Amino acid sequence: MSTTEKPIRQSVSLPARLARRVRTLAKNRKTSTNRVLVELIETGIESKEEEKTRFFELADQLSTTSDPAERKRIKEILSRMTFGE
């Protein structure tokens, strides 16, 4: 989170088990639970954006390759990304 951005107060309910894990992380890092939550959310958003980018890169590769084995491999990867294992 940029220090120039004005923070917005947001109420979030967490399951008890998850809240304990966040508090433990904060305690181990000697920081606030708020900072831990912000970092986890930022990391999660970045991860989703990277996954989306990777998906479109593979889709582009699928449309440009003519090798049947490569097409099959890419289709399997895209299928796992979309539907899971």
C-alpha positions as a printed Julia matrix, in Angstrom:
85×3 Matrix{Float64}:
   0.0     0.0     0.0
   1.38    3.36   -1.0
   1.91    5.82    1.85
   0.35    8.61   -0.24
  -2.96    6.79   -0.67
  -5.66    7.62    1.8
  -6.59    4.43    3.65
 -10.2     3.33    3.53
 -11.65    1.64    6.57
 -13.1    -1.76    5.68
 -14.75   -4.25    7.97
 -13.97   -7.9     7.25
 -15.17  -10.97    9.1
 -12.67  -13.81    9.24
 -13.23  -17.38   10.36
 -11.71  -17.89   13.82
  -9.01  -20.27   12.55
  -7.89  -17.82    9.88
  -7.92  -14.88   12.33
  -5.64  -16.86   14.68
  -3.22  -17.54   11.83
  -3.17  -13.84   10.9
  -2.52  -12.82   14.51
   0.26  -15.4    14.77
   1.89  -14.08   11.58
   1.65  -10.53   12.89
   3.17  -11.51   16.21
   6.04  -13.41   14.55
   6.76  -10.49   12.21
   6.32   -7.97   15.02
   3.77   -6.0    13.03
   0.05   -5.32   13.12
  -2.65   -7.7    11.97
  -3.79   -4.94    9.62
  -0.37   -4.85    7.9
  -0.39   -8.66    7.56
  -3.87   -8.59    6.02
  -2.88   -5.85    3.57
   0.23   -7.79    2.51
  -1.73  -11.02    2.09
  -4.4    -9.3     0.02
  -1.8    -7.54   -2.17
   0.03  -10.84   -2.7
  -3.2   -12.63   -3.58
  -4.23   -9.98   -6.1
  -0.77  -10.02   -7.73
  -0.9   -13.81   -7.91
  -4.3   -13.76   -9.62
  -3.08  -11.15  -12.12
   0.0   -13.25  -12.91
  -2.18  -16.35  -13.35
  -4.44  -14.44  -15.76
  -1.43  -13.19  -17.74
  -0.02  -16.72  -17.94
  -3.39  -18.05  -19.12
  -3.55  -15.55  -21.99
   0.07  -16.21  -22.94
  -0.72  -19.91  -23.21
  -3.88  -19.2   -25.19
  -1.81  -17.14  -27.63
   0.73  -19.96  -27.93
  -2.1   -22.42  -28.59
  -3.43  -20.28  -31.42
  -0.01  -19.89  -33.07
   1.48  -23.38  -32.77
   0.89  -26.03  -35.4
   2.64  -28.88  -33.58
  -0.07  -31.36  -32.43
   1.93  -32.51  -29.4
   2.52  -28.91  -28.28
  -1.16  -28.07  -28.8
  -2.17  -31.05  -26.65
   0.29  -30.05  -23.91
  -0.98  -26.46  -23.86
  -4.61  -27.61  -23.83
  -3.9   -29.8   -20.81
  -2.26  -26.91  -18.96
  -5.15  -24.58  -19.77
  -7.63  -27.23  -18.69
  -5.88  -27.63  -15.31
  -5.77  -23.86  -14.87
  -9.48  -23.6   -15.62
 -10.92  -26.7   -13.95
  -8.2   -27.77  -11.51
  -6.58  -31.18  -11.26
